[in-house]
Amino acid sequence: MANFVAPEIKKFAPWDYVVFAGLFLVSASIGVFFAIKERKKKSSKDFLVGGRQMTCGPIAFSLTSSFMSAVTVLGTPSEVYRYGASFILFFLSYTLVIVFTAELFVPVFYRSGITSTYEYLELRFNKVVRFAATLIYILQTILYTGIVVYAPSLALNQVTGFDLWGSVAATGLVCTFYCTLGGLKAVVWTDAFQMMVMVAGFATVLIRGSILNGGPSSIWQHASEGSRLNIFDFDVDPLRRHTLWTIAIGGTFTWLGIYGVNQSTIQRCISCKSERQAKLALYLNLVGLWIVLVCAVFSGLVMYSHYRDCDPWTADFISAPDQLMPYFVMDIFASMPGVPGLFVACAFSGTLSTVAASINALATVTFEDFVKKVFPDLSEKTGTWVSKGLCVLFGALCTAMAAASLTIHGMCGGPMLGLFSLGILFPCANWKGATGGLVAGIALAPLLADTWYSLSYLYFSAVGCLGCAAAGLLLSIVTGPQREEDIPPVLLKPLCCWRGVRHRSRRVDLDNNIPQVTAKKPRREDSLQSKAENKTERHPPGYNPEEKSYTNMGMESRL
């Protein structure tokens, strides 16, 4: 048994705890730093969206760190170890998702001047659609965040002896602490630090694992002999777990529901000082996603090379596949105290960043979609304290839900993507179609999960999205399509040129959802204006011709 090591379960050494505790200490310190630095800024916008003056660099790091959670750090190498390196094809999904998000969704959200993505749904449809979507998002995010906290804690507990509920409580407490103190800026900069820890953890595993297993060429040979490099599978069968089509199509829908219309992503994008900076953040984030993906996939191949003659899972050394990576780390670094702690810090960096981003997003949508509706005259100072209180509340809820189910994420993400796509891409869609489509998409997803259980999990979001959009369009046509003059053009980015959609000056009454058109009638002298003036006037409010980009403005000014 080449490369076989005695199967006893290793435990954390004191230095491992020191390194791991350092991650939490630095994260909490960043929150304290921004609490002191931003203490004179009393606006809730400063707390929730960083004053809308962020730049692309830290936002890119934050996005990558948040959506590469510990589930990815532990789960992807295990997936590659068991099924092969076809997971690398997710680089196609990530690319398509970022392009769609940057070129389709972000421009609409950014130019409309909203803070909560669900404000868009009220502007485009009505309050009922907005509040229904907000409630679904809150439920989905709390449950998903609970899994993000619990799953890695359980896996690490089983292998390293790391206390399960101690790590769950510590994660929730630290995230709530720096979110509440420092707001979005603390979340973003802590994410940037945690991203570096994540890459460092992967790098140590790859270097040590490669040395122990004869180098990259030997690892590659072992993977080839074990059929772990059969990457391209062109089978169109939707029941297959991972093929080129399930990953490229299903993976795109799944991740687009996470990226394109997710409050956590959009909130950080609209916090940028210009639309150009927001797009740059997304494309830089794509590079980060590729790097983490390559590290995770190659870690799985290294792990396969190491255990090719004795699988710890089938040998009952571990009780679940997600314990493979922690077991591997404790194995190869048994004589190097402190290094296992670095990898655990790597895994929990993903957890901390995901949880913190979720808490901040939950506080934002609750404040914007509910609190401000009930108490429209709140002062900025009171609004900030309410936002901080919401961070504490959702931090506690996410920690308490640490044992909930992950299924809700796939069931809600697709229909939510379909709902926003319906509003942005199809001008004829009305509020009745949007409501019915959302219900139909969610109903279809549970039905699919209960009956057609063999369908690839990557297609769940696609079915929910397309079901929502199709039902929404059909209901809109039956009940009477939306009139083009009732929709501010800034809220649309239709699939094809929609006749009649012009950037006219409008004022939107959010309470009654009735756009007031104030466009002037054409005059003869208008045709005599210079070409340059006409070009400038075609842009909605907020366009900066010097930067060739849109800058942040209030929603009322935009619309």
C-alpha positions as CSV (number, residue, x, y, z in Angstrom):
1,M,0.0,0.0,0.0
2,A,2.0,2.9,-1.3
3,N,1.6,6.2,0.5
4,F,-0.5,4.5,3.2
5,V,-0.4,6.1,6.6
6,A,-1.8,4.5,9.8
7,P,-5.5,5.3,10.0
8,E,-5.6,6.8,13.5
9,I,-7.5,10.1,13.7
10,K,-5.2,13.0,14.4
11,K,-6.2,15.8,16.7
12,F,-5.5,19.5,16.8
13,A,-2.2,20.5,18.6
14,P,-1.9,23.8,20.5
15,W,-0.3,25.6,17.6
16,D,-3.2,24.7,15.4
17,Y,-5.6,26.4,17.8
18,V,-3.3,29.5,17.9
19,V,-3.3,29.8,14.1
20,F,-7.0,29.2,13.8
21,A,-7.8,31.7,16.6
22,G,-5.7,34.3,14.7
23,L,-8.2,34.2,11.9
24,F,-11.0,35.1,14.2
25,L,-8.9,37.8,16.0
26,V,-7.9,39.6,12.8
27,S,-11.5,39.4,11.4
28,A,-12.9,40.9,14.6
29,S,-10.1,43.6,14.6
30,I,-11.1,44.8,11.1
31,G,-14.6,45.3,12.4
32,V,-13.3,47.4,15.3
33,F,-11.1,49.4,13.0
34,F,-13.9,50.4,10.7
35,A,-16.2,51.1,13.7
36,I,-13.7,53.7,14.9
37,K,-12.8,55.0,11.4
38,E,-16.5,55.5,10.4
39,R,-17.8,56.6,13.7
40,K,-18.7,60.1,12.5
41,K,-20.8,58.7,9.6
42,K,-24.3,58.3,10.8
43,S,-26.1,57.4,7.6
44,S,-27.6,54.0,7.1
45,K,-26.3,54.1,3.5
46,D,-22.8,54.4,4.9
47,F,-23.4,51.4,7.1
48,L,-25.2,49.2,4.6
49,V,-23.5,50.1,1.2
50,G,-20.3,51.8,2.3
51,G,-21.5,55.2,1.2
52,R,-21.5,53.9,-2.4
53,Q,-17.9,54.9,-2.8
54,M,-16.1,51.5,-2.9
55,T,-13.6,50.5,-5.5
56,C,-13.3,47.3,-7.6
57,G,-10.3,45.7,-5.9
58,P,-11.7,44.9,-2.4
59,I,-15.1,44.2,-3.8
60,A,-13.7,41.6,-6.2
61,F,-11.9,39.8,-3.3
62,S,-15.0,40.0,-1.2
63,L,-17.2,38.4,-3.9
64,T,-14.8,35.6,-4.5
65,S,-14.4,34.8,-0.9
66,S,-18.1,34.9,-0.1
67,F,-19.2,32.5,-2.8
68,M,-16.3,30.1,-2.3
69,S,-17.5,28.9,1.1
70,A,-16.2,26.1,3.2
71,V,-18.6,23.8,1.4
72,T,-16.5,24.5,-1.7
73,V,-13.1,24.2,0.1
74,L,-14.1,20.8,1.5
75,G,-16.6,19.5,-1.1
76,T,-14.9,20.2,-4.4
77,P,-11.7,18.2,-3.7
78,S,-13.9,15.4,-2.4
79,E,-16.0,15.5,-5.6
80,V,-12.9,15.4,-7.8
81,Y,-11.4,12.6,-5.7
82,R,-14.5,10.4,-6.2
83,Y,-15.8,11.3,-9.6
84,G,-12.9,12.9,-11.5
85,A,-11.8,16.4,-12.7
86,S,-14.9,17.2,-14.8
87,F,-15.6,19.8,-12.1
88,I,-13.1,22.0,-13.8
89,L,-15.7,22.7,-16.5
90,F,-17.4,25.0,-14.0
91,F,-15.0,27.6,-15.4
92,L,-17.5,27.8,-18.3
93,S,-20.4,28.4,-16.0
94,Y,-18.5,31.0,-13.9
95,T,-17.6,32.9,-17.1
96,L,-21.1,32.9,-18.5
97,V,-22.5,33.9,-15.1
98,I,-20.2,36.9,-14.7
99,V,-20.8,38.1,-18.2
100,F,-24.6,38.0,-17.8
101,T,-24.4,39.6,-14.3
102,A,-22.0,42.4,-15.5
103,E,-23.7,43.2,-18.7
104,L,-27.4,42.4,-18.0
105,F,-28.4,42.6,-14.3
106,V,-25.9,45.0,-12.7
107,P,-26.5,47.9,-15.3
108,V,-30.3,47.8,-14.5
109,F,-29.9,47.6,-10.8
110,Y,-27.1,50.2,-10.7
111,R,-28.8,52.8,-12.9
112,S,-32.1,52.5,-11.0
113,G,-30.4,53.7,-7.8
114,I,-31.9,51.0,-5.6
115,T,-30.3,49.6,-2.4
116,S,-32.3,46.4,-2.1
117,T,-32.7,44.3,-5.3
118,Y,-36.3,43.8,-4.3
119,E,-37.0,47.5,-4.7
120,Y,-36.7,46.8,-8.4
121,L,-39.7,44.4,-8.2
122,E,-41.9,47.1,-6.8
123,L,-40.8,49.6,-9.4
124,R,-41.4,47.0,-12.2
125,F,-44.4,45.2,-10.8
126,N,-45.9,46.1,-7.4
127,K,-45.5,45.8,-3.6
128,V,-47.0,42.3,-3.4
129,V,-44.3,40.9,-5.7
130,R,-41.6,42.8,-3.8
131,F,-42.6,41.6,-0.4
132,A,-43.2,38.0,-1.5
133,A,-39.7,37.8,-3.1
134,T,-38.2,39.5,0.0
135,L,-39.7,36.9,2.4
136,I,-38.5,34.0,0.2
137,Y,-35.0,35.5,0.1
138,I,-34.8,35.9,3.8
139,L,-36.0,32.3,4.4
140,Q,-33.6,30.9,1.8
141,T,-30.6,32.8,3.0
142,I,-31.1,32.0,6.7
143,L,-31.3,28.3,5.9
144,Y,-28.5,28.2,3.5
145,T,-26.2,30.2,5.8
146,G,-27.0,27.7,8.6
147,I,-25.7,24.9,6.3
148,V,-22.6,26.9,5.5
149,V,-21.8,27.2,9.2
150,Y,-22.8,23.6,10.2
151,A,-21.4,21.4,7.4
152,P,-17.7,22.3,7.7
153,S,-17.9,22.4,11.5
154,L,-19.3,18.8,11.5
155,A,-16.7,17.6,9.0
156,L,-13.8,19.1,10.9
157,N,-15.1,17.9,14.2
158,Q,-15.2,14.3,13.0
159,V,-11.6,14.3,11.8
160,T,-9.7,16.8,13.9
161,G,-11.7,16.6,17.1
162,F,-12.4,20.3,16.8
163,D,-15.4,21.1,19.0
164,L,-18.6,21.2,16.8
165,W,-20.8,23.6,18.6
166,G,-17.9,25.7,19.8
167,S,-16.9,26.4,16.2
168,V,-20.5,27.1,15.2
169,A,-21.0,29.5,18.0
170,A,-17.6,31.2,17.4
171,T,-18.4,31.6,13.7
172,G,-21.8,33.2,14.3
173,L,-20.5,35.4,17.1
174,V,-17.4,36.8,15.2
175,C,-19.4,37.4,12.0
176,T,-22.1,39.2,13.9
177,F,-19.6,41.2,15.8
178,Y,-17.7,42.7,12.9
179,C,-20.8,43.1,10.7
180,T,-22.5,45.1,13.5
181,L,-19.6,47.2,14.2
182,G,-18.2,48.0,10.8
183,G,-21.0,47.5,8.3
184,L,-20.3,46.7,4.7
185,K,-16.8,48.1,4.7
186,A,-15.8,45.7,7.5
187,V,-17.4,42.8,5.6
188,V,-15.6,43.6,2.4
189,W,-12.1,44.1,3.8
190,T,-12.4,41.1,6.1
191,D,-13.4,39.1,3.1
192,A,-10.3,40.3,1.3
193,F,-8.1,39.1,4.2
194,Q,-10.0,35.8,4.3
195,M,-9.5,35.3,0.6
196,M,-5.7,35.5,1.1
197,V,-6.0,32.9,3.9
198,M,-8.0,30.6,1.7
199,V,-5.4,30.7,-1.1
200,A,-2.6,30.2,1.4
201,G,-4.3,27.2,2.8
202,F,-4.8,25.6,-0.6
203,A,-1.2,26.4,-1.5
204,T,0.3,24.6,1.5
205,V,-1.8,21.5,0.8
206,L,-0.8,21.5,-2.9
207,I,2.9,21.9,-2.2
208,R,3.1,19.3,0.5
209,G,0.9,16.9,-1.3
210,S,2.8,17.2,-4.5
211,I,6.2,16.6,-2.7
212,L,4.9,13.5,-1.0
213,N,3.4,12.0,-4.2
214,G,6.3,12.5,-6.7
215,G,5.4,15.9,-8.1
216,P,2.8,17.1,-10.6
217,S,3.7,14.7,-13.4
218,S,3.3,11.7,-11.2
219,I,0.0,13.0,-9.8
220,W,-1.2,13.5,-13.3
221,Q,-0.2,10.0,-14.3
222,H,-2.0,8.5,-11.3
223,A,-5.1,10.5,-12.1
224,S,-5.0,9.4,-15.7
225,E,-4.6,5.7,-14.7
226,G,-7.5,6.1,-12.3
227,S,-9.8,7.6,-15.0
228,R,-9.9,10.9,-13.1
229,L,-9.1,13.0,-16.2
230,N,-12.1,12.0,-18.2
231,I,-13.3,15.6,-18.3
232,F,-15.4,16.0,-21.4
233,D,-18.6,14.0,-21.3
234,F,-21.0,15.1,-24.1
235,D,-23.9,12.9,-23.1
236,V,-27.1,14.9,-23.1
237,D,-28.9,12.7,-20.6
238,P,-30.2,15.2,-18.0
239,L,-30.1,12.4,-15.3
240,R,-26.3,12.3,-15.5
241,R,-24.7,14.1,-12.5
242,H,-21.9,16.0,-14.3
243,T,-21.6,16.3,-18.1
244,L,-20.5,19.2,-20.3
245,W,-24.2,20.1,-20.7
246,T,-25.3,19.8,-17.0
247,I,-22.4,22.0,-15.9
248,A,-22.5,24.5,-18.8
249,I,-26.3,25.0,-18.8
250,G,-27.4,23.8,-15.4
251,G,-24.4,25.3,-13.6
252,T,-25.0,28.7,-15.3
253,F,-28.6,28.9,-14.1
254,T,-27.6,27.7,-10.6
255,W,-24.8,30.3,-10.2
256,L,-26.7,33.0,-12.0
257,G,-29.4,32.7,-9.3
258,I,-26.6,33.1,-6.7
259,Y,-24.8,36.0,-8.5
260,G,-27.1,37.8,-10.9
261,V,-30.0,38.7,-8.7
262,N,-28.7,37.8,-5.2
263,Q,-28.8,40.7,-2.8
264,S,-25.4,39.9,-1.4
265,T,-23.7,40.3,-4.8
266,I,-25.7,43.2,-6.0
267,Q,-25.3,45.1,-2.8
268,R,-21.6,45.0,-3.1
269,C,-21.7,46.0,-6.8
270,I,-23.9,49.0,-6.2
271,S,-21.6,50.1,-3.4
272,C,-19.0,50.8,-6.0
273,K,-18.6,54.5,-6.9
274,S,-19.4,53.9,-10.6
275,E,-20.9,51.2,-12.8
276,R,-17.6,50.7,-14.5
277,Q,-16.0,49.9,-11.1
278,A,-18.8,47.5,-10.4
279,K,-18.2,45.6,-13.7
280,L,-14.4,45.6,-13.1
281,A,-15.0,44.1,-9.7
282,L,-17.1,41.3,-11.3
283,Y,-14.5,40.5,-13.9
284,L,-11.6,40.5,-11.4
285,N,-13.8,38.3,-9.3
286,L,-14.0,35.9,-12.2
287,V,-10.2,35.5,-12.1
288,G,-10.4,34.8,-8.4
289,L,-13.1,32.1,-9.0
290,W,-10.9,30.4,-11.6
291,I,-7.9,30.4,-9.2
292,V,-9.9,28.9,-6.3
293,L,-11.5,26.3,-8.7
294,V,-8.1,25.2,-10.1
295,C,-6.7,24.9,-6.5
296,A,-9.7,22.9,-5.3
297,V,-9.7,20.5,-8.4
298,F,-6.0,19.9,-8.2
299,S,-6.2,19.3,-4.5
300,G,-8.7,16.5,-5.3
301,L,-6.2,15.0,-7.8
302,V,-3.4,15.1,-5.2
303,M,-5.6,13.5,-2.7
304,Y,-6.5,10.7,-5.1
305,S,-2.9,10.1,-5.9
306,H,-2.1,9.8,-2.2
307,Y,-5.0,7.4,-1.4
308,R,-5.2,5.5,-4.7
309,D,-4.4,2.2,-3.0
310,C,-6.5,2.7,0.2
311,D,-9.6,4.8,0.2
312,P,-10.1,6.2,3.7
313,W,-13.9,6.4,3.2
314,T,-14.5,2.8,2.0
315,A,-12.0,1.6,4.6
316,D,-14.2,3.3,7.2
317,F,-11.5,5.6,8.5
318,I,-14.0,8.4,8.0
319,S,-17.8,8.4,8.0
320,A,-18.6,10.8,5.2
321,P,-17.0,12.0,1.9
322,D,-16.8,15.6,3.1
323,Q,-14.3,14.5,5.7
324,L,-11.8,13.4,3.1
325,M,-10.0,16.7,2.8
326,P,-9.6,17.4,6.5
327,Y,-8.4,13.8,7.0
328,F,-5.9,14.2,4.2
329,V,-4.6,17.5,5.7
330,M,-4.2,15.9,9.2
331,D,-2.5,13.0,7.6
332,I,0.2,14.8,5.5
333,F,0.9,17.5,8.1
334,A,1.0,15.2,11.2
335,S,4.6,16.2,11.9
336,M,4.0,19.9,11.3
337,P,2.0,21.5,14.1
338,G,0.2,24.7,13.1
339,V,-0.2,23.9,9.4
340,P,-3.4,21.9,9.9
341,G,-4.7,25.0,11.8
342,L,-3.9,27.0,8.6
343,F,-6.0,24.8,6.5
344,V,-8.9,24.9,9.0
345,A,-8.6,28.7,8.9
346,C,-8.7,28.4,5.1
347,A,-12.0,26.4,5.3
348,F,-13.5,28.8,7.9
349,S,-12.4,31.8,5.9
350,G,-15.0,30.8,3.3
351,T,-17.5,30.2,6.0
352,L,-16.9,33.6,7.7
353,S,-17.1,35.6,4.5
354,T,-20.3,33.8,3.4
355,V,-22.0,34.3,6.7
356,A,-21.0,37.9,7.1
357,A,-22.1,38.8,3.6
358,S,-25.4,37.1,4.2
359,I,-26.0,38.8,7.5
360,N,-25.3,42.2,5.9
361,A,-27.6,41.5,3.0
362,L,-30.4,40.2,5.2
363,A,-30.2,43.4,7.3
364,T,-30.3,45.5,4.2
365,V,-33.3,44.0,2.6
366,T,-35.2,43.9,5.9
367,F,-34.4,47.6,6.6
368,E,-35.2,48.8,3.0
369,D,-38.2,46.6,2.3
370,F,-39.9,46.5,5.7
371,V,-38.6,48.9,8.3
372,K,-38.6,52.0,6.0
373,K,-42.0,51.1,4.7
374,V,-43.5,51.0,8.2
375,F,-41.4,53.9,9.6
376,P,-40.7,56.2,6.6
377,D,-39.6,59.1,8.8
378,L,-36.7,57.4,10.6
379,S,-33.7,59.7,11.2
380,E,-30.4,58.6,9.7
381,K,-28.9,58.0,13.1
382,T,-31.9,55.8,14.2
383,G,-31.8,54.0,10.9
384,T,-28.2,53.1,11.5
385,W,-28.9,51.7,14.9
386,V,-31.8,49.7,13.6
387,S,-29.6,48.3,10.8
388,K,-27.0,47.3,13.5
389,G,-29.8,45.6,15.5
390,L,-30.9,43.7,12.4
391,C,-27.3,42.4,12.0
392,V,-27.4,41.0,15.5
393,L,-30.8,39.5,14.9
394,F,-29.9,37.7,11.7
395,G,-26.5,36.7,13.1
396,A,-28.3,34.8,15.8
397,L,-30.9,33.3,13.5
398,C,-28.3,32.1,11.0
399,T,-26.3,30.5,13.8
400,A,-29.4,28.9,15.3
401,M,-30.4,27.4,11.9
402,A,-27.0,25.7,11.4
403,A,-28.6,22.3,11.1
404,A,-31.2,23.2,8.5
405,S,-31.5,21.8,4.9
406,L,-29.6,22.9,1.8
407,T,-32.5,21.9,-0.5
408,I,-34.3,25.3,-0.1
409,H,-31.4,27.0,-1.9
410,G,-31.9,25.2,-5.2
411,M,-35.7,25.4,-4.8
412,C,-35.8,29.2,-4.4
413,G,-32.7,30.4,-6.4
414,G,-34.0,29.4,-9.8
415,P,-37.6,30.9,-9.5
416,M,-36.1,34.1,-8.1
417,L,-33.8,34.3,-11.1
418,G,-36.8,33.7,-13.4
419,L,-38.7,36.5,-11.6
420,F,-36.0,39.2,-12.1
421,S,-35.4,38.0,-15.7
422,L,-39.1,38.3,-16.4
423,G,-39.1,41.9,-15.3
424,I,-35.8,42.9,-17.0
425,L,-36.1,41.1,-20.3
426,F,-39.8,41.0,-21.1
427,P,-41.5,44.4,-21.1
428,C,-44.9,42.8,-21.5
429,A,-44.8,41.0,-18.2
430,N,-47.2,42.3,-15.6
431,W,-47.5,41.9,-11.8
432,K,-50.1,39.1,-12.1
433,G,-47.7,37.1,-14.3
434,A,-44.8,37.8,-12.0
435,T,-46.7,36.6,-8.9
436,G,-48.1,33.5,-10.7
437,G,-44.7,32.8,-12.3
438,L,-43.0,32.9,-8.9
439,V,-45.5,30.5,-7.3
440,A,-45.3,28.2,-10.3
441,G,-41.5,28.1,-10.3
442,I,-41.3,27.3,-6.6
443,A,-44.0,24.6,-6.9
444,L,-42.3,23.1,-9.8
445,A,-38.9,22.8,-7.9
446,P,-40.4,20.9,-4.9
447,L,-42.4,18.7,-7.3
448,L,-39.2,17.9,-9.2
449,A,-37.3,17.2,-6.0
450,D,-40.0,14.8,-4.7
451,T,-40.6,12.8,-7.9
452,W,-37.8,13.1,-10.5
453,Y,-35.0,12.7,-7.9
454,S,-32.6,11.3,-10.5
455,L,-32.3,14.6,-12.4
456,S,-28.9,16.2,-12.1
457,Y,-29.0,18.7,-9.2
458,L,-27.6,21.4,-11.5
459,Y,-30.8,21.5,-13.5
460,F,-33.0,22.3,-10.5
461,S,-32.4,26.0,-10.8
462,A,-32.8,26.0,-14.6
463,V,-36.2,24.3,-14.3
464,G,-37.4,26.7,-11.6
465,C,-36.2,29.7,-13.6
466,L,-37.6,28.7,-16.9
467,G,-40.9,27.5,-15.3
468,C,-41.3,30.9,-13.5
469,A,-40.5,32.9,-16.7
470,A,-42.8,30.7,-19.0
471,A,-45.7,30.8,-16.5
472,G,-45.2,34.5,-15.9
473,L,-45.3,35.3,-19.6
474,L,-48.4,33.2,-20.2
475,L,-50.3,34.7,-17.4
476,S,-49.3,38.2,-18.5
477,I,-50.6,37.6,-22.0
478,V,-53.8,36.1,-20.7
479,T,-54.5,38.9,-18.1
480,G,-53.3,41.8,-20.4
481,P,-49.7,42.7,-21.2
482,Q,-48.1,45.5,-19.4
483,R,-48.3,48.8,-21.2
484,E,-45.0,50.1,-22.5
485,E,-45.6,53.7,-21.3
486,D,-46.0,52.6,-17.7
487,I,-42.5,51.3,-17.4
488,P,-39.5,53.6,-16.8
489,P,-36.9,52.5,-19.5
490,V,-34.1,52.3,-16.8
491,L,-35.8,49.2,-15.4
492,L,-35.6,47.3,-18.7
493,K,-33.0,45.6,-20.8
494,P,-35.1,43.6,-23.2
495,L,-33.9,40.7,-25.3
496,C,-34.6,42.6,-28.5
497,C,-35.2,46.2,-29.5
498,W,-38.6,47.1,-28.0
499,R,-40.3,49.7,-30.0
500,G,-41.4,52.6,-27.9
501,V,-38.8,52.2,-25.1
502,R,-37.1,55.6,-25.0
503,H,-35.2,57.3,-22.2
504,R,-37.9,59.9,-21.5
505,S,-38.0,62.0,-18.3
506,R,-40.4,60.3,-15.9
507,R,-41.3,60.4,-12.2
508,V,-42.3,57.3,-10.4
509,D,-44.8,57.3,-7.5
510,L,-43.6,54.2,-5.5
511,D,-46.7,54.3,-3.3
512,N,-49.1,53.8,-6.2
513,N,-46.7,52.3,-8.7
514,I,-47.9,54.8,-11.4
515,P,-45.2,56.3,-13.5
516,Q,-46.0,60.0,-14.4
517,V,-44.8,60.7,-17.9
518,T,-43.5,64.3,-18.3
519,A,-41.9,64.0,-21.7
520,K,-42.1,67.1,-23.8
521,K,-43.6,67.1,-27.3
522,P,-41.2,67.2,-30.2
523,R,-40.3,70.7,-31.3
524,R,-38.7,71.7,-34.6
525,E,-35.8,73.4,-32.9
526,D,-34.9,70.0,-31.3
527,S,-33.8,68.7,-34.6
528,L,-31.3,71.6,-34.8
529,Q,-29.3,70.5,-31.8
530,S,-25.8,69.3,-32.3
531,K,-25.0,65.6,-32.6
532,A,-22.9,65.7,-29.4
533,E,-25.9,67.2,-27.4
534,N,-28.2,64.5,-28.8
535,K,-25.7,61.8,-27.8
536,T,-25.5,63.1,-24.3
537,E,-29.3,63.3,-23.9
538,R,-29.8,59.7,-24.8
539,H,-28.2,58.6,-21.5
540,P,-30.4,58.3,-18.4
541,P,-29.5,60.5,-15.4
542,G,-26.3,59.7,-13.6
543,Y,-24.1,59.2,-16.7
544,N,-20.6,60.7,-16.5
545,P,-19.3,61.3,-20.0
546,E,-15.7,61.7,-18.8
547,E,-15.6,58.2,-17.2
548,K,-18.0,56.8,-19.8
549,S,-19.9,55.2,-16.9
550,Y,-22.8,55.7,-14.5
551,T,-22.2,57.0,-11.0
552,N,-24.3,56.6,-7.9
553,M,-27.5,58.6,-7.6
554,G,-30.6,58.3,-5.5
555,M,-33.5,56.3,-6.9
556,E,-35.7,59.3,-7.1
557,S,-33.2,61.1,-9.3
558,R,-32.7,58.2,-11.6
559,L,-36.4,57.6,-12.2
